[in-house]
Amino acid sequence: MGEWVALREDDGRAYLVHRVPGEVKVKGLGRFDAEKMLDGYGIGDRITVGQKTLSIVNPRLPEARRNMSRRAQVIGAKDAGFLVSWMGIGVGSKVLEGGHGSGGLAMHLASVLGRSGTLISVENRNEHAEVGSANMKRLEQVLPEFPDWHLIEGDLASSGSVASGICDDLDAAIIDVAEPWTVISEIVPLLRIGGRLACYCPTTSQLEKSWDEVERLGLIVEWSGEMVERRWTKASKGGVRPGNQPMGHTAFLLISARIASEEE
Ligand SMILES: C[S@@+](CC[C@H](N)C(=O)[O-])C[C@H]1O[C@@H](n2cnc3c(N)ncnc32)[C@H](O)[C@@H]1O
């Protein structure tokens, strides 16, 4: 099958290369036969390709993310990392996410679920599903462990029965679509008691409508807000300080939990 390696520039840019015979074109590196070029080199070595000197490293999530194809807007490490930790997602968890888009969030989830985990992705646009699926298939070859992954090509608003055929006691569900409040009622019955549902809401009106809907369905809002990322830099005359780049907005997050219903 040939192993995947990452050729890493010192600044963190990286190129995924499949060590198999035959000429390939790798964007940013050019055309070459990877097997011939890497002959005699291994993980941890330094290699020169064209003008670039690169470290050969084992690819993991960051390298796969830098090489992924993008069609829809993707959820990045700032928000995905928080969702994973707050929602208690880890090895063996059962998780549903949608819309799948280019698979940005799904890649983060796949990297922590291990082979005992289950991940269900839902996407209603065929051209997005194709891009996301290609990114996930490559990640599967790159990670040491990959979950039991299912892609449902359909609308979240009517995917409940297909998803429950795969798993009906989800630990977590994360909704990233334009109108989350229209699909939440379809997903909530799939959650185990104590399971969590999160909505990724770029605007305040999406947040408010989703908040009202989870409360209407009896879920308890555990956390809502946004993650603010402020990068620091090394100053030229010494010291470290916040950089000049603006602090961007991604989305407001809403995390809620399904609780047991009232005793009769
Ligand atoms: C912003 S993108 C998702 C990005 C993804 N979470 C990521 O991190 O890469 C939103 C996706 O949801 C899909 N979508 C919108 N409404 C949907 C629905 N009702 N059911 C399934 N997918 C939907 C869109 O086609 C689009 O691909």
The ligand as a Tripos MOL2 file, in Angstrom:
@<TRIPOS>MOLECULE
LIG
   27    29     1     0     0
SMALL
NO_CHARGES

@<TRIPOS>ATOM
      1 C1        -20.3930   25.2990    7.0190 C.3       1 LIG1
      2 S1        -20.5450   23.7830    6.2400 S.3       1 LIG1
      3 C2        -20.0290   22.5740    7.4060 C.3       1 LIG1
      4 C3        -18.5590   22.5810    7.6370 C.3       1 LIG1
      5 C4        -18.0620   21.4410    8.4560 C.3       1 LIG1
      6 N1        -18.6600   21.4230    9.7740 N.3       1 LIG1
      7 C5        -16.5410   21.5220    8.5580 C.2       1 LIG1
      8 O1        -16.0170   21.7360    9.6670 O.co2     1 LIG1
      9 O2        -15.8730   21.3670    7.5260 O.co2     1 LIG1
     10 C6        -22.2810   23.5060    6.2570 C.3       1 LIG1
     11 C7        -22.6590   22.2860    5.4700 C.3       1 LIG1
     12 O3        -23.9530   21.8870    5.8560 O.3       1 LIG1
     13 C8        -24.6320   21.4090    4.7310 C.3       1 LIG1
     14 N2        -26.0520   21.4860    5.0710 N.ar      1 LIG1
     15 C9        -26.8220   22.5920    5.1680 C.ar      1 LIG1
     16 N3        -28.0710   22.2630    5.5640 N.ar      1 LIG1
     17 C10       -28.0720   20.9230    5.7310 C.ar      1 LIG1
     18 C11       -29.0730   19.9750    6.1310 C.ar      1 LIG1
     19 N4        -30.3050   20.3740    6.4590 N.pl3     1 LIG1
     20 N5        -28.7360   18.6560    6.1910 N.ar      1 LIG1
     21 C12       -27.4820   18.2450    5.8770 C.ar      1 LIG1
     22 N6        -26.5020   19.0960    5.4890 N.ar      1 LIG1
     23 C13       -26.7860   20.4190    5.4190 C.ar      1 LIG1
     24 C14       -24.1620   22.3190    3.6130 C.3       1 LIG1
     25 O4        -24.3410   21.7310    2.3560 O.3       1 LIG1
     26 C15       -22.6970   22.5170    3.9650 C.3       1 LIG1
     27 O5        -21.8910   21.5700    3.3340 O.3       1 LIG1
@<TRIPOS>BOND
     1     1     2 1
     2     2     3 1
     3     2    10 1
     4     3     4 1
     5     4     5 1
     6     5     6 1
     7     5     7 1
     8     7     8 2
     9     7     9 1
    10    10    11 1
    11    11    12 1
    12    11    26 1
    13    12    13 1
    14    13    14 1
    15    13    24 1
    16    14    15 ar
    17    14    23 ar
    18    15    16 ar
    19    16    17 ar
    20    17    18 ar
    21    17    23 ar
    22    18    19 1
    23    18    20 ar
    24    20    21 ar
    25    21    22 ar
    26    22    23 ar
    27    24    25 1
    28    24    26 1
    29    26    27 1
@<TRIPOS>SUBSTRUCTURE
     1 LIG1         1 GROUP 0 **** ****
